[in-house]
Amino acid sequence: MIPVFKMPMGKGEVAILTTAVGGAMSNTTNKNLTDVYTDTWPDGITVDVNLEDFTRVWLTCLCCELEELEGEMEFIISDASKEVH
């Protein structure tokens, strides 16, 4: 398992503990955003990726070891977030 992953959020980024995620859902006002619920943020945080992309990263981190992904991991999240919260 990869213990931590980062997501774009507002004008910066957020690091999320892989095992702390309890659930995620599409943001109700913008389907390009995802509301993520964790042990750390039980009221949720909004990250600047759609639910499909968030789920892909999260499940990859849960199921794979970093060594397995070396040289093969394609970054699906751009570093430049254009969303404003």
N, CA, C and O atoms as a Maestro MAE file, in Angstrom:
{
 s_m_m2io_version
 :::
 2.0.0
}

f_m_ct {
 s_m_title
 :::
 protein
 m_atom[340] {
  # First column is atom index #
  i_m_mmod_type
  r_m_x_coord
  r_m_y_coord
  r_m_z_coord
  i_m_residue_number
  s_m_chain_name
  s_m_pdb_residue_name
  s_m_pdb_atom_name
  i_m_atomic_number
  :::
  1 25 0.839 -1.178 0.000 1 A "MET " " N  " 7
  2 3 0.000 0.000 0.000 1 A "MET " " CA " 6
  3 2 0.888 1.247 0.000 1 A "MET " " C  " 6
  4 15 1.945 1.279 0.631 1 A "MET " " O  " 8
  5 25 0.445 2.239 -0.702 2 A "ILE " " N  " 7
  6 3 1.105 3.539 -0.677 2 A "ILE " " CA " 6
  7 2 0.381 4.350 0.396 2 A "ILE " " C  " 6
  8 15 -0.817 4.599 0.255 2 A "ILE " " O  " 8
  9 25 1.065 4.771 1.466 3 A "PRO " " N  " 7
  10 3 0.382 5.313 2.638 3 A "PRO " " CA " 6
  11 2 -0.235 6.702 2.481 3 A "PRO " " C  " 6
  12 15 -1.204 7.023 3.168 3 A "PRO " " O  " 8
  13 25 0.309 7.528 1.591 4 A "VAL " " N  " 7
  14 3 -0.164 8.907 1.454 4 A "VAL " " CA " 6
  15 2 -0.233 9.265 -0.019 4 A "VAL " " C  " 6
  16 15 0.631 8.873 -0.804 4 A "VAL " " O  " 8
  17 25 -1.268 10.013 -0.393 5 A "PHE " " N  " 7
  18 3 -1.327 10.544 -1.752 5 A "PHE " " CA " 6
  19 2 -1.739 12.004 -1.683 5 A "PHE " " C  " 6
  20 15 -2.324 12.446 -0.694 5 A "PHE " " O  " 8
  21 25 -1.434 12.752 -2.736 6 A "LYS " " N  " 7
  22 3 -1.793 14.170 -2.728 6 A "LYS " " CA " 6
  23 2 -2.780 14.465 -3.844 6 A "LYS " " C  " 6
  24 15 -2.808 13.799 -4.879 6 A "LYS " " O  " 8
  25 25 -3.581 15.479 -3.598 7 A "MET " " N  " 7
  26 3 -4.600 15.923 -4.534 7 A "MET " " CA " 6
  27 2 -4.551 17.439 -4.623 7 A "MET " " C  " 6
  28 15 -4.217 18.104 -3.642 7 A "MET " " O  " 8
  29 25 -4.880 17.998 -5.791 8 A "PRO " " N  " 7
  30 3 -4.991 19.449 -5.881 8 A "PRO " " CA " 6
  31 2 -6.229 19.915 -5.115 8 A "PRO " " C  " 6
  32 15 -7.268 19.255 -5.118 8 A "PRO " " O  " 8
  33 25 -6.090 21.068 -4.460 9 A "MET " " N  " 7
  34 3 -7.198 21.601 -3.656 9 A "MET " " CA " 6
  35 2 -7.090 23.111 -3.627 9 A "MET " " C  " 6
  36 15 -6.140 23.656 -3.067 9 A "MET " " O  " 8
  37 25 -8.051 23.789 -4.224 10 A "GLY " " N  " 7
  38 3 -8.020 25.246 -4.245 10 A "GLY " " CA " 6
  39 2 -6.767 25.743 -4.933 10 A "GLY " " C  " 6
  40 15 -6.487 25.369 -6.072 10 A "GLY " " O  " 8
  41 25 -6.014 26.579 -4.248 11 A "LYS " " N  " 7
  42 3 -4.789 27.119 -4.821 11 A "LYS " " CA " 6
  43 2 -3.554 26.344 -4.366 11 A "LYS " " C  " 6
  44 15 -2.429 26.809 -4.549 11 A "LYS " " O  " 8
  45 25 -3.757 25.169 -3.775 12 A "GLY " " N  " 7
  46 3 -2.635 24.368 -3.288 12 A "GLY " " CA " 6
  47 2 -2.921 22.892 -3.458 12 A "GLY " " C  " 6
  48 15 -3.591 22.477 -4.403 12 A "GLY " " O  " 8
  49 25 -2.407 22.111 -2.535 13 A "GLU " " N  " 7
  50 3 -2.579 20.669 -2.558 13 A "GLU " " CA " 6
  51 2 -2.843 20.174 -1.140 13 A "GLU " " C  " 6
  52 15 -2.577 20.872 -0.161 13 A "GLU " " O  " 8
  53 25 -3.368 18.965 -1.052 14 A "VAL " " N  " 7
  54 3 -3.609 18.349 0.240 14 A "VAL " " CA " 6
  55 2 -3.051 16.926 0.197 14 A "VAL " " C  " 6
  56 15 -3.180 16.231 -0.811 14 A "VAL " " O  " 8
  57 25 -2.433 16.501 1.297 15 A "ALA " " N  " 7
  58 3 -1.957 15.126 1.442 15 A "ALA " " CA " 6
  59 2 -2.991 14.360 2.252 15 A "ALA " " C  " 6
  60 15 -3.459 14.837 3.286 15 A "ALA " " O  " 8
  61 25 -3.341 13.180 1.780 16 A "ILE " " N  " 7
  62 3 -4.386 12.377 2.416 16 A "ILE " " CA " 6
  63 2 -3.825 11.001 2.750 16 A "ILE " " C  " 6
  64 15 -3.192 10.359 1.911 16 A "ILE " " O  " 8
  65 25 -4.059 10.553 3.979 17 A "LEU " " N  " 7
  66 3 -3.666 9.197 4.364 17 A "LEU " " CA " 6
  67 2 -4.593 8.204 3.667 17 A "LEU " " C  " 6
  68 15 -5.813 8.291 3.802 17 A "LEU " " O  " 8
  69 25 -4.026 7.283 2.940 18 A "THR " " N  " 7
  70 3 -4.808 6.335 2.141 18 A "THR " " CA " 6
  71 2 -5.836 5.583 2.976 18 A "THR " " C  " 6
  72 15 -6.990 5.456 2.566 18 A "THR " " O  " 8
  73 25 -5.437 5.087 4.130 19 A "THR " " N  " 7
  74 3 -6.343 4.278 4.950 19 A "THR " " CA " 6
  75 2 -7.359 5.108 5.723 19 A "THR " " C  " 6
  76 15 -8.303 4.553 6.285 19 A "THR " " O  " 8
  77 25 -7.185 6.423 5.761 20 A "ALA " " N  " 7
  78 3 -8.107 7.280 6.515 20 A "ALA " " CA " 6
  79 2 -9.360 7.632 5.730 20 A "ALA " " C  " 6
  80 15 -10.332 8.119 6.307 20 A "ALA " " O  " 8
  81 25 -9.355 7.394 4.422 21 A "VAL " " N  " 7
  82 3 -10.511 7.746 3.597 21 A "VAL " " CA " 6
  83 2 -11.657 6.805 3.923 21 A "VAL " " C  " 6
  84 15 -11.533 5.584 3.835 21 A "VAL " " O  " 8
  85 25 -12.773 7.408 4.301 22 A "GLY " " N  " 7
  86 3 -13.965 6.628 4.607 22 A "GLY " " CA " 6
  87 2 -14.942 6.596 3.454 22 A "GLY " " C  " 6
  88 15 -15.756 5.678 3.346 22 A "GLY " " O  " 8
  89 25 -14.864 7.601 2.587 23 A "GLY " " N  " 7
  90 3 -15.751 7.667 1.439 23 A "GLY " " CA " 6
  91 2 -15.529 8.941 0.655 23 A "GLY " " C  " 6
  92 15 -14.850 9.863 1.107 23 A "GLY " " O  " 8
  93 25 -16.118 8.974 -0.532 24 A "ALA " " N  " 7
  94 3 -16.023 10.146 -1.393 24 A "ALA " " CA " 6
  95 2 -17.269 10.206 -2.261 24 A "ALA " " C  " 6
  96 15 -17.873 9.180 -2.577 24 A "ALA " " O  " 8
  97 25 -17.641 11.405 -2.637 25 A "MET " " N  " 7
  98 3 -18.800 11.579 -3.513 25 A "MET " " CA " 6
  99 2 -18.590 12.796 -4.395 25 A "MET " " C  " 6
  100 15 -17.843 13.709 -4.042 25 A "MET " " O  " 8
  101 25 -19.247 12.804 -5.538 26 A "SER " " N  " 7
  102 3 -19.181 13.973 -6.406 26 A "SER " " CA " 6
  103 2 -19.740 15.171 -5.659 26 A "SER " " C  " 6
  104 15 -20.732 15.059 -4.939 26 A "SER " " O  " 8
  105 25 -19.101 16.309 -5.834 27 A "ASN " " N  " 7
  106 3 -19.585 17.542 -5.234 27 A "ASN " " CA " 6
  107 2 -20.950 17.861 -5.827 27 A "ASN " " C  " 6
  108 15 -21.153 17.717 -7.032 27 A "ASN " " O  " 8
  109 25 -21.881 18.292 -4.993 28 A "THR " " N  " 7
  110 3 -23.257 18.507 -5.454 28 A "THR " " CA " 6
  111 2 -23.420 19.722 -6.357 28 A "THR " " C  " 6
  112 15 -24.415 19.823 -7.075 28 A "THR " " O  " 8
  113 25 -22.474 20.637 -6.333 29 A "THR " " N  " 7
  114 3 -22.592 21.825 -7.177 29 A "THR " " CA " 6
  115 2 -21.648 21.819 -8.376 29 A "THR " " C  " 6
  116 15 -21.824 22.607 -9.304 29 A "THR " " O  " 8
  117 25 -20.641 20.930 -8.365 30 A "ASN " " N  " 7
  118 3 -19.679 20.882 -9.462 30 A "ASN " " CA " 6
  119 2 -19.175 19.450 -9.610 30 A "ASN " " C  " 6
  120 15 -18.427 18.969 -8.759 30 A "ASN " " O  " 8
  121 25 -19.572 18.770 -10.672 31 A "LYS " " N  " 7
  122 3 -19.196 17.365 -10.850 31 A "LYS " " CA " 6
  123 2 -17.707 17.162 -11.123 31 A "LYS " " C  " 6
  124 15 -17.233 16.026 -11.118 31 A "LYS " " O  " 8
  125 25 -16.968 18.235 -11.360 32 A "ASN " " N  " 7
  126 3 -15.527 18.136 -11.561 32 A "ASN " " CA " 6
  127 2 -14.755 18.139 -10.241 32 A "ASN " " C  " 6
  128 15 -13.529 18.026 -10.233 32 A "ASN " " O  " 8
  129 25 -15.473 18.267 -9.135 33 A "LEU " " N  " 7
  130 3 -14.871 18.253 -7.793 33 A "LEU " " CA " 6
  131 2 -15.362 17.019 -7.043 33 A "LEU " " C  " 6
  132 15 -16.416 16.468 -7.361 33 A "LEU " " O  " 8
  133 25 -14.587 16.589 -6.043 34 A "THR " " N  " 7
  134 3 -14.976 15.444 -5.224 34 A "THR " " CA " 6
  135 2 -14.891 15.824 -3.756 34 A "THR " " C  " 6
  136 15 -13.901 16.406 -3.314 34 A "THR " " O  " 8
  137 25 -15.925 15.496 -3.008 35 A "ASP " " N  " 7
  138 3 -15.932 15.681 -1.556 35 A "ASP " " CA " 6
  139 2 -15.426 14.388 -0.926 35 A "ASP " " C  " 6
  140 15 -15.986 13.315 -1.149 35 A "ASP " " O  " 8
  141 25 -14.361 14.505 -0.139 36 A "VAL " " N  " 7
  142 3 -13.698 13.349 0.459 36 A "VAL " " CA " 6
  143 2 -13.878 13.400 1.968 36 A "VAL " " C  " 6
  144 15 -13.646 14.432 2.598 36 A "VAL " " O  " 8
  145 25 -14.295 12.276 2.543 37 A "TYR " " N  " 7
  146 3 -14.534 12.171 3.978 37 A "TYR " " CA " 6
  147 2 -13.485 11.242 4.582 37 A "TYR " " C  " 6
  148 15 -13.308 10.109 4.136 37 A "TYR " " O  " 8
  149 25 -12.786 11.748 5.614 38 A "THR " " N  " 7
  150 3 -11.708 10.979 6.230 38 A "THR " " CA " 6
  151 2 -11.817 11.055 7.751 38 A "THR " " C  " 6
  152 15 -12.641 11.790 8.295 38 A "THR " " O  " 8
  153 25 -10.971 10.285 8.417 39 A "ASP " " N  " 7
  154 3 -10.887 10.372 9.874 39 A "ASP " " CA " 6
  155 2 -10.451 11.773 10.295 39 A "ASP " " C  " 6
  156 15 -10.922 12.299 11.303 39 A "ASP " " O  " 8
  157 25 -9.556 12.367 9.525 40 A "THR " " N  " 7
  158 3 -9.031 13.694 9.840 40 A "THR " " CA " 6
  159 2 -10.042 14.786 9.549 40 A "THR " " C  " 6
  160 15 -10.143 15.755 10.301 40 A "THR " " O  " 8
  161 25 -10.798 14.639 8.457 41 A "TRP " " N  " 7
  162 3 -11.804 15.625 8.046 41 A "TRP " " CA " 6
  163 2 -13.174 14.952 7.946 41 A "TRP " " C  " 6
  164 15 -13.654 14.686 6.844 41 A "TRP " " O  " 8
  165 25 -13.807 14.676 9.093 42 A "PRO " " N  " 7
  166 3 -15.100 13.972 9.059 42 A "PRO " " CA " 6
  167 2 -16.206 14.762 8.368 42 A "PRO " " C  " 6
  168 15 -17.177 14.173 7.891 42 A "PRO " " O  " 8
  169 25 -16.073 16.100 8.305 43 A "ASP " " N  " 7
  170 3 -17.063 16.910 7.602 43 A "ASP " " CA " 6
  171 2 -16.759 17.011 6.115 43 A "ASP " " C  " 6
  172 15 -17.545 17.579 5.357 43 A "ASP " " O  " 8
  173 25 -15.640 16.471 5.700 44 A "GLY " " N  " 7
  174 3 -15.271 16.419 4.293 44 A "GLY " " CA " 6
  175 2 -14.411 17.575 3.844 44 A "GLY " " C  " 6
  176 15 -14.465 18.671 4.402 44 A "GLY " " O  " 8
  177 25 -13.606 17.308 2.813 45 A "ILE " " N  " 7
  178 3 -12.832 18.335 2.115 45 A "ILE " " CA " 6
  179 2 -13.139 18.172 0.634 45 A "ILE " " C  " 6
  180 15 -13.504 17.083 0.189 45 A "ILE " " O  " 8
  181 25 -12.995 19.227 -0.116 46 A "THR " " N  " 7
  182 3 -13.269 19.185 -1.551 46 A "THR " " CA " 6
  183 2 -11.968 19.261 -2.312 46 A "THR " " C  " 6
  184 15 -11.205 20.217 -2.165 46 A "THR " " O  " 8
  185 25 -11.712 18.239 -3.137 47 A "VAL " " N  " 7
  186 3 -10.504 18.208 -3.959 47 A "VAL " " CA " 6
  187 2 -10.884 18.480 -5.408 47 A "VAL " " C  " 6
  188 15 -12.016 18.249 -5.834 47 A "VAL " " O  " 8
  189 25 -9.905 18.975 -6.147 48 A "ASP " " N  " 7
  190 3 -10.161 19.458 -7.509 48 A "ASP " " CA " 6
  191 2 -9.986 18.396 -8.584 48 A "ASP " " C  " 6
  192 15 -9.307 18.623 -9.585 48 A "ASP " " O  " 8
  193 25 -10.595 17.249 -8.375 49 A "VAL " " N  " 7
  194 3 -10.638 16.193 -9.384 49 A "VAL " " CA " 6
  195 2 -12.028 15.581 -9.351 49 A "VAL " " C  " 6
  196 15 -12.732 15.671 -8.345 49 A "VAL " " O  " 8
  197 25 -12.418 14.956 -10.458 50 A "ASN " " N  " 7
  198 3 -13.729 14.308 -10.462 50 A "ASN " " CA " 6
  199 2 -13.657 12.992 -9.687 50 A "ASN " " C  " 6
  200 15 -12.567 12.521 -9.359 50 A "ASN " " O  " 8
  201 25 -14.795 12.411 -9.399 51 A "LEU " " N  " 7
  202 3 -14.864 11.204 -8.570 51 A "LEU " " CA " 6
  203 2 -14.125 10.037 -9.213 51 A "LEU " " C  " 6
  204 15 -13.456 9.276 -8.514 51 A "LEU " " O  " 8
  205 25 -14.230 9.883 -10.509 52 A "GLU " " N  " 7
  206 3 -13.552 8.777 -11.202 52 A "GLU " " CA " 6
  207 2 -12.029 8.856 -11.017 52 A "GLU " " C  " 6
  208 15 -11.386 7.853 -10.707 52 A "GLU " " O  " 8
  209 25 -11.462 10.042 -11.207 53 A "ASP " " N  " 7
  210 3 -10.019 10.198 -11.043 53 A "ASP " " CA " 6
  211 2 -9.587 10.015 -9.587 53 A "ASP " " C  " 6
  212 15 -8.555 9.402 -9.315 53 A "ASP " " O  " 8
  213 25 -10.378 10.548 -8.657 54 A "PHE " " N  " 7
  214 3 -10.045 10.361 -7.245 54 A "PHE " " CA " 6
  215 2 -10.042 8.883 -6.892 54 A "PHE " " C  " 6
  216 15 -9.111 8.400 -6.249 54 A "PHE " " O  " 8
  217 25 -11.070 8.166 -7.306 55 A "THR " " N  " 7
  218 3 -11.189 6.745 -6.996 55 A "THR " " CA " 6
  219 2 -10.040 5.954 -7.596 55 A "THR " " C  " 6
  220 15 -9.517 5.043 -6.954 55 A "THR " " O  " 8
  221 25 -9.642 6.283 -8.806 56 A "ARG " " N  " 7
  222 3 -8.523 5.591 -9.453 56 A "ARG " " CA " 6
  223 2 -7.238 5.742 -8.630 56 A "ARG " " C  " 6
  224 15 -6.523 4.765 -8.406 56 A "ARG " " O  " 8
  225 25 -6.952 6.956 -8.188 57 A "VAL " " N  " 7
  226 3 -5.742 7.191 -7.387 57 A "VAL " " CA " 6
  227 2 -5.853 6.493 -6.044 57 A "VAL " " C  " 6
  228 15 -4.913 5.819 -5.621 57 A "VAL " " O  " 8
  229 25 -6.968 6.639 -5.374 58 A "TRP " " N  " 7
  230 3 -7.159 6.046 -4.048 58 A "TRP " " CA " 6
  231 2 -7.028 4.520 -4.088 58 A "TRP " " C  " 6
  232 15 -6.310 3.934 -3.278 58 A "TRP " " O  " 8
  233 25 -7.723 3.881 -5.034 59 A "LEU " " N  " 7
  234 3 -7.660 2.424 -5.117 59 A "LEU " " CA " 6
  235 2 -6.274 1.936 -5.524 59 A "LEU " " C  " 6
  236 15 -5.830 0.887 -5.057 59 A "LEU " " O  " 8
  237 25 -5.594 2.674 -6.376 60 A "THR " " N  " 7
  238 3 -4.220 2.323 -6.736 60 A "THR " " CA " 6
  239 2 -3.334 2.356 -5.500 60 A "THR " " C  " 6
  240 15 -2.504 1.468 -5.306 60 A "THR " " O  " 8
  241 25 -3.504 3.364 -4.675 61 A "CYS " " N  " 7
  242 3 -2.706 3.467 -3.444 61 A "CYS " " CA " 6
  243 2 -3.048 2.364 -2.456 61 A "CYS " " C  " 6
  244 15 -2.165 1.894 -1.739 61 A "CYS " " O  " 8
  245 25 -4.296 1.942 -2.399 62 A "LEU " " N  " 7
  246 3 -4.697 0.852 -1.500 62 A "LEU " " CA " 6
  247 2 -4.158 -0.498 -1.957 62 A "LEU " " C  " 6
  248 15 -3.791 -1.333 -1.131 62 A "LEU " " O  " 8
  249 25 -4.111 -0.713 -3.251 63 A "CYS " " N  " 7
  250 3 -3.833 -2.047 -3.789 63 A "CYS " " CA " 6
  251 2 -2.395 -2.294 -4.221 63 A "CYS " " C  " 6
  252 15 -1.996 -3.448 -4.375 63 A "CYS " " O  " 8
  253 25 -1.617 -1.256 -4.418 64 A "CYS " " N  " 7
  254 3 -0.291 -1.426 -5.007 64 A "CYS " " CA " 6
  255 2 0.812 -0.965 -4.063 64 A "CYS " " C  " 6
  256 15 0.592 -0.169 -3.150 64 A "CYS " " O  " 8
  257 25 1.986 -1.486 -4.313 65 A "GLU " " N  " 7
  258 3 3.188 -1.033 -3.624 65 A "GLU " " CA " 6
  259 2 3.912 -0.059 -4.540 65 A "GLU " " C  " 6
  260 15 3.833 -0.185 -5.762 65 A "GLU " " O  " 8
  261 25 4.608 0.900 -3.971 66 A "LEU " " N  " 7
  262 3 5.315 1.901 -4.749 66 A "LEU " " CA " 6
  263 2 6.277 1.249 -5.744 66 A "LEU " " C  " 6
  264 15 6.390 1.703 -6.883 66 A "LEU " " O  " 8
  265 25 6.965 0.194 -5.323 67 A "GLU " " N  " 7
  266 3 7.917 -0.481 -6.191 67 A "GLU " " CA " 6
  267 2 7.234 -1.058 -7.430 67 A "GLU " " C  " 6
  268 15 7.834 -1.095 -8.504 67 A "GLU " " O  " 8
  269 25 5.992 -1.504 -7.292 68 A "GLU " " N  " 7
  270 3 5.247 -2.071 -8.416 68 A "GLU " " CA " 6
  271 2 4.927 -1.022 -9.468 68 A "GLU " " C  " 6
  272 15 4.817 -1.340 -10.652 68 A "GLU " " O  " 8
  273 25 4.778 0.214 -9.046 69 A "LEU " " N  " 7
  274 3 4.365 1.281 -9.948 69 A "LEU " " CA " 6
  275 2 5.530 2.062 -10.533 69 A "LEU " " C  " 6
  276 15 5.334 2.889 -11.425 69 A "LEU " " O  " 8
  277 25 6.731 1.814 -10.049 70 A "GLU " " N  " 7
  278 3 7.889 2.585 -10.486 70 A "GLU " " CA " 6
  279 2 8.026 2.518 -12.004 70 A "GLU " " C  " 6
  280 15 8.120 1.437 -12.584 70 A "GLU " " O  " 8
  281 25 8.035 3.681 -12.630 71 A "GLY " " N  " 7
  282 3 8.175 3.780 -14.072 71 A "GLY " " CA " 6
  283 2 6.898 3.530 -14.844 71 A "GLY " " C  " 6
  284 15 6.879 3.697 -16.063 71 A "GLY " " O  " 8
  285 25 5.828 3.134 -14.169 72 A "GLU " " N  " 7
  286 3 4.582 2.823 -14.860 72 A "GLU " " CA " 6
  287 2 3.429 3.738 -14.489 72 A "GLU " " C  " 6
  288 15 2.425 3.788 -15.198 72 A "GLU " " O  " 8
  289 25 3.561 4.455 -13.395 73 A "MET " " N  " 7
  290 3 2.438 5.262 -12.934 73 A "MET " " CA " 6
  291 2 2.251 6.490 -13.805 73 A "MET " " C  " 6
  292 15 3.165 7.294 -13.986 73 A "MET " " O  " 8
  293 25 1.074 6.612 -14.324 74 A "GLU " " N  " 7
  294 3 0.740 7.767 -15.140 74 A "GLU " " CA " 6
  295 2 0.030 8.769 -14.244 74 A "GLU " " C  " 6
  296 15 -0.934 8.425 -13.561 74 A "GLU " " O  " 8
  297 25 0.506 10.004 -14.248 75 A "PHE " " N  " 7
  298 3 -0.123 11.015 -13.409 75 A "PHE " " CA " 6
  299 2 -1.368 11.535 -14.102 75 A "PHE " " C  " 6
  300 15 -1.301 12.083 -15.202 75 A "PHE " " O  " 8
  301 25 -2.501 11.357 -13.447 76 A "ILE " " N  " 7
  302 3 -3.765 11.754 -14.049 76 A "ILE " " CA " 6
  303 2 -4.236 13.100 -13.533 76 A "ILE " " C  " 6
  304 15 -5.249 13.627 -13.992 76 A "ILE " " O  " 8
  305 25 -3.509 13.651 -12.587 77 A "ILE " " N  " 7
  306 3 -3.896 14.921 -11.986 77 A "ILE " " CA " 6
  307 2 -2.854 15.966 -12.367 77 A "ILE " " C  " 6
  308 15 -1.659 15.771 -12.143 77 A "ILE " " O  " 8
  309 25 -3.311 17.072 -12.942 78 A "SER " " N  " 7
  310 3 -2.366 18.133 -13.289 78 A "SER " " CA " 6
  311 2 -1.990 18.917 -12.039 78 A "SER " " C  " 6
  312 15 -2.751 18.954 -11.072 78 A "SER " " O  " 8
  313 25 -0.819 19.542 -12.060 79 A "ASP " " N  " 7
  314 3 -0.372 20.329 -10.907 79 A "ASP " " CA " 6
  315 2 -1.080 21.668 -10.811 79 A "ASP " " C  " 6
  316 15 -1.091 22.289 -9.748 79 A "ASP " " O  " 8
  317 25 -1.662 22.114 -11.892 80 A "ALA " " N  " 7
  318 3 -2.280 23.441 -11.904 80 A "ALA " " CA " 6
  319 2 -3.791 23.328 -11.726 80 A "ALA " " C  " 6
  320 15 -4.510 22.987 -12.665 80 A "ALA " " O  " 8
  321 25 -4.252 23.606 -10.556 81 A "SER " " N  " 7
  322 3 -5.684 23.577 -10.278 81 A "SER " " CA " 6
  323 2 -6.289 24.926 -10.641 81 A "SER " " C  " 6
  324 15 -5.740 25.978 -10.315 81 A "SER " " O  " 8
  325 25 -7.426 24.877 -11.318 82 A "LYS " " N  " 7
  326 3 -8.085 26.111 -11.721 82 A "LYS " " CA " 6
  327 2 -9.355 26.378 -10.895 82 A "LYS " " C  " 6
  328 15 -10.013 27.403 -11.076 82 A "LYS " " O  " 8
  329 25 -9.686 25.471 -10.009 83 A "GLU " " N  " 7
  330 3 -10.882 25.616 -9.198 83 A "GLU " " CA " 6
  331 2 -10.620 26.551 -8.014 83 A "GLU " " C  " 6
  332 15 -9.523 26.576 -7.456 83 A "GLU " " O  " 8
  333 25 -11.629 27.303 -7.650 84 A "VAL " " N  " 7
  334 3 -11.546 28.189 -6.492 84 A "VAL " " CA " 6
  335 2 -12.648 27.792 -5.533 84 A "VAL " " C  " 6
  336 15 -13.802 27.655 -5.937 84 A "VAL " " O  " 8
  337 25 -12.310 27.606 -4.267 85 A "HIS " " N  " 7
  338 3 -13.299 27.205 -3.256 85 A "HIS " " CA " 6
  339 2 -13.654 28.381 -2.404 85 A "HIS " " C  " 6
  340 15 -14.471 28.259 -1.491 85 A "HIS " " O  " 8
  :::
 }
 m_bond[339] {
  # First column is bond index #
  i_m_from
  i_m_to
  i_m_order
  :::
  1 1 2 1
  2 2 3 1
  3 3 4 2
  4 3 5 1
  5 5 6 1
  6 6 7 1
  7 7 8 2
  8 7 9 1
  9 9 10 1
  10 10 11 1
  11 11 12 2
  12 11 13 1
  13 13 14 1
  14 14 15 1
  15 15 16 2
  16 15 17 1
  17 17 18 1
  18 18 19 1
  19 19 20 2
  20 19 21 1
  21 21 22 1
  22 22 23 1
  23 23 24 2
  24 23 25 1
  25 25 26 1
  26 26 27 1
  27 27 28 2
  28 27 29 1
  29 29 30 1
  30 30 31 1
  31 31 32 2
  32 31 33 1
  33 33 34 1
  34 34 35 1
  35 35 36 2
  36 35 37 1
  37 37 38 1
  38 38 39 1
  39 39 40 2
  40 39 41 1
  41 41 42 1
  42 42 43 1
  43 43 44 2
  44 43 45 1
  45 45 46 1
  46 46 47 1
  47 47 48 2
  48 47 49 1
  49 49 50 1
  50 50 51 1
  51 51 52 2
  52 51 53 1
  53 53 54 1
  54 54 55 1
  55 55 56 2
  56 55 57 1
  57 57 58 1
  58 58 59 1
  59 59 60 2
  60 59 61 1
  61 61 62 1
  62 62 63 1
  63 63 64 2
  64 63 65 1
  65 65 66 1
  66 66 67 1
  67 67 68 2
  68 67 69 1
  69 69 70 1
  70 70 71 1
  71 71 72 2
  72 71 73 1
  73 73 74 1
  74 74 75 1
  75 75 76 2
  76 75 77 1
  77 77 78 1
  78 78 79 1
  79 79 80 2
  80 79 81 1
  81 81 82 1
  82 82 83 1
  83 83 84 2
  84 83 85 1
  85 85 86 1
  86 86 87 1
  87 87 88 2
  88 87 89 1
  89 89 90 1
  90 90 91 1
  91 91 92 2
  92 91 93 1
  93 93 94 1
  94 94 95 1
  95 95 96 2
  96 95 97 1
  97 97 98 1
  98 98 99 1
  99 99 100 2
  100 99 101 1
  101 101 102 1
  102 102 103 1
  103 103 104 2
  104 103 105 1
  105 105 106 1
  106 106 107 1
  107 107 108 2
  108 107 109 1
  109 109 110 1
  110 110 111 1
  111 111 112 2
  112 111 113 1
  113 113 114 1
  114 114 115 1
  115 115 116 2
  116 115 117 1
  117 117 118 1
  118 118 119 1
  119 119 120 2
  120 119 121 1
  121 121 122 1
  122 122 123 1
  123 123 124 2
  124 123 125 1
  125 125 126 1
  126 126 127 1
  127 127 128 2
  128 127 129 1
  129 129 130 1
  130 130 131 1
  131 131 132 2
  132 131 133 1
  133 133 134 1
  134 134 135 1
  135 135 136 2
  136 135 137 1
  137 137 138 1
  138 138 139 1
  139 139 140 2
  140 139 141 1
  141 141 142 1
  142 142 143 1
  143 143 144 2
  144 143 145 1
  145 145 146 1
  146 146 147 1
  147 147 148 2
  148 147 149 1
  149 149 150 1
  150 150 151 1
  151 151 152 2
  152 151 153 1
  153 153 154 1
  154 154 155 1
  155 155 156 2
  156 155 157 1
  157 157 158 1
  158 158 159 1
  159 159 160 2
  160 159 161 1
  161 161 162 1
  162 162 163 1
  163 163 164 2
  164 163 165 1
  165 165 166 1
  166 166 167 1
  167 167 168 2
  168 167 169 1
  169 169 170 1
  170 170 171 1
  171 171 172 2
  172 171 173 1
  173 173 174 1
  174 174 175 1
  175 175 176 2
  176 175 177 1
  177 177 178 1
  178 178 179 1
  179 179 180 2
  180 179 181 1
  181 181 182 1
  182 182 183 1
  183 183 184 2
  184 183 185 1
  185 185 186 1
  186 186 187 1
  187 187 188 2
  188 187 189 1
  189 189 190 1
  190 190 191 1
  191 191 192 2
  192 191 193 1
  193 193 194 1
  194 194 195 1
  195 195 196 2
  196 195 197 1
  197 197 198 1
  198 198 199 1
  199 199 200 2
  200 199 201 1
  201 201 202 1
  202 202 203 1
  203 203 204 2
  204 203 205 1
  205 205 206 1
  206 206 207 1
  207 207 208 2
  208 207 209 1
  209 209 210 1
  210 210 211 1
  211 211 212 2
  212 211 213 1
  213 213 214 1
  214 214 215 1
  215 215 216 2
  216 215 217 1
  217 217 218 1
  218 218 219 1
  219 219 220 2
  220 219 221 1
  221 221 222 1
  222 222 223 1
  223 223 224 2
  224 223 225 1
  225 225 226 1
  226 226 227 1
  227 227 228 2
  228 227 229 1
  229 229 230 1
  230 230 231 1
  231 231 232 2
  232 231 233 1
  233 233 234 1
  234 234 235 1
  235 235 236 2
  236 235 237 1
  237 237 238 1
  238 238 239 1
  239 239 240 2
  240 239 241 1
  241 241 242 1
  242 242 243 1
  243 243 244 2
  244 243 245 1
  245 245 246 1
  246 246 247 1
  247 247 248 2
  248 247 249 1
  249 249 250 1
  250 250 251 1
  251 251 252 2
  252 251 253 1
  253 253 254 1
  254 254 255 1
  255 255 256 2
  256 255 257 1
  257 257 258 1
  258 258 259 1
  259 259 260 2
  260 259 261 1
  261 261 262 1
  262 262 263 1
  263 263 264 2
  264 263 265 1
  265 265 266 1
  266 266 267 1
  267 267 268 2
  268 267 269 1
  269 269 270 1
  270 270 271 1
  271 271 272 2
  272 271 273 1
  273 273 274 1
  274 274 275 1
  275 275 276 2
  276 275 277 1
  277 277 278 1
  278 278 279 1
  279 279 280 2
  280 279 281 1
  281 281 282 1
  282 282 283 1
  283 283 284 2
  284 283 285 1
  285 285 286 1
  286 286 287 1
  287 287 288 2
  288 287 289 1
  289 289 290 1
  290 290 291 1
  291 291 292 2
  292 291 293 1
  293 293 294 1
  294 294 295 1
  295 295 296 2
  296 295 297 1
  297 297 298 1
  298 298 299 1
  299 299 300 2
  300 299 301 1
  301 301 302 1
  302 302 303 1
  303 303 304 2
  304 303 305 1
  305 305 306 1
  306 306 307 1
  307 307 308 2
  308 307 309 1
  309 309 310 1
  310 310 311 1
  311 311 312 2
  312 311 313 1
  313 313 314 1
  314 314 315 1
  315 315 316 2
  316 315 317 1
  317 317 318 1
  318 318 319 1
  319 319 320 2
  320 319 321 1
  321 321 322 1
  322 322 323 1
  323 323 324 2
  324 323 325 1
  325 325 326 1
  326 326 327 1
  327 327 328 2
  328 327 329 1
  329 329 330 1
  330 330 331 1
  331 331 332 2
  332 331 333 1
  333 333 334 1
  334 334 335 1
  335 335 336 2
  336 335 337 1
  337 337 338 1
  338 338 339 1
  339 339 340 2
  :::
 }
}
